[in-house]
Amino acid sequence: MAINTEAPEDQEPAGSRPPPGSEPTKGKSRRKALASLRRELSDKELLSPAVQKLLLDEIDRLEDDNTELAGYRSRFYEVDKKAAILEQKHTASIAHEIISISCITVGGAAIGFAPSVWPTQPTGAIALAFGVVLVVGGIVAKAVKS
C-alpha cells in the first residue's frame, strides 16, 4: 500500500482530469511538465508574484496568437466560398459534358438508323434531320463551353 505524502492542496481534484481516450489540445501538449499539475489556484497562490508573472506572460502569448489567427479566419471564409463556387461550377461542367455527349451519341445513332429506314419516307428523312441536329447541337454546346 502506497502512502500519500503530498499535501492536500497539491493533489489534483478528482473531476479535473479529461475522460479516458480524449486527446489533449495543442496548448496542453506544449508543456508536458506542467500538464499533470492541478489547474485550480487558491487566493494565496494567486497573490504570488511568480504566478502573476506566469499568468500575464500566458495572457500576452494568447493575445499574440489570437491576433495572428484572426487573419486566418477571414481568409478561411474567403477560400471556403471560392471552393464552393468552383465545386458548383465543376458539377455544372460535368452535367454539361453528359448532355453534350448524349446529344452526339443519340444523334449519331439516328444518323446510323436513317439508311435502314430510308426507303420508307418521310421516316428516313426525319431520322437523318433529327440526327444531324443533335450531333451539330452537341458539338456546338461542347465548343461554346470550352
ZIZI-V620665 format. One record per residue. N is the residue number from 0. OMEGA is omega in radians with two decimals (* if undefined). Layout:
<<N/OMEGA> <N/OMEGA>>
This chain:
<<0/-3.12> <1/3.12> <2/-3.14> <3/-3.11> <4/-3.12> <5/3.06> <6/-3.11> <7/-3.12> <8/3.13> <9/-3.12> <10/3.12> <11/3.10> <12/-3.03> <13/-3.05> <14/-3.04> <15/3.13> <16/3.09> <17/3.14> <18/3.14> <19/3.11> <20/3.11> <21/-3.09> <22/3.09> <23/3.11> <24/-3.11> <25/-3.10> <26/-3.12> <27/-3.08> <28/-3.13> <29/-3.09> <30/-3.09> <31/-3.13> <32/-3.12> <33/-3.05> <34/-3.07> <35/3.10> <36/3.09> <37/-3.01> <38/-3.11> <39/3.14> <40/3.10> <41/3.12> <42/3.13> <43/3.14> <44/3.13> <45/3.12> <46/-3.13> <47/3.13> <48/3.14> <49/3.12> <50/3.13> <51/3.11> <52/3.10> <53/-3.14> <54/3.11> <55/3.09> <56/3.13> <57/3.10> <58/3.11> <59/3.14> <60/-3.14> <61/3.09> <62/3.08> <63/3.11> <64/-3.12> <65/3.11> <66/-3.14> <67/-3.07> <68/-3.14> <69/3.10> <70/3.13> <71/-3.12> <72/-3.12> <73/3.11> <74/3.09> <75/-3.12> <76/3.09> <77/-3.12> <78/3.11> <79/3.11> <80/3.11> <81/3.13> <82/3.12> <83/3.12> <84/-3.14> <85/3.11> <86/3.11> <87/3.11> <88/3.13> <89/3.10> <90/3.11> <91/3.13> <92/3.12> <93/3.11> <94/3.12> <95/3.11> <96/-3.14> <97/-3.14> <98/-3.13> <99/-3.13> <100/3.11> <101/3.12> <102/-3.14> <103/-3.12> <104/-3.13> <105/3.10> <106/3.08> <107/3.10> <108/3.12> <109/3.09> <110/3.10> <111/3.14> <112/-3.07> <113/-3.13> <114/-3.13> <115/3.12> <116/-3.11> <117/3.13> <118/3.13> <119/-3.13> <120/0.14> <121/-3.11> <122/-3.14> <123/-3.14> <124/3.13> <125/3.12> <126/3.13> <127/-3.14> <128/3.11> <129/-3.14> <130/-3.14> <131/3.14> <132/-3.13> <133/3.14> <134/3.14> <135/3.11> <136/3.11> <137/3.12> <138/3.13> <139/3.12> <140/3.13> <141/-3.14> <142/-3.13> <143/-3.13> <144/-3.13> <145/*>>
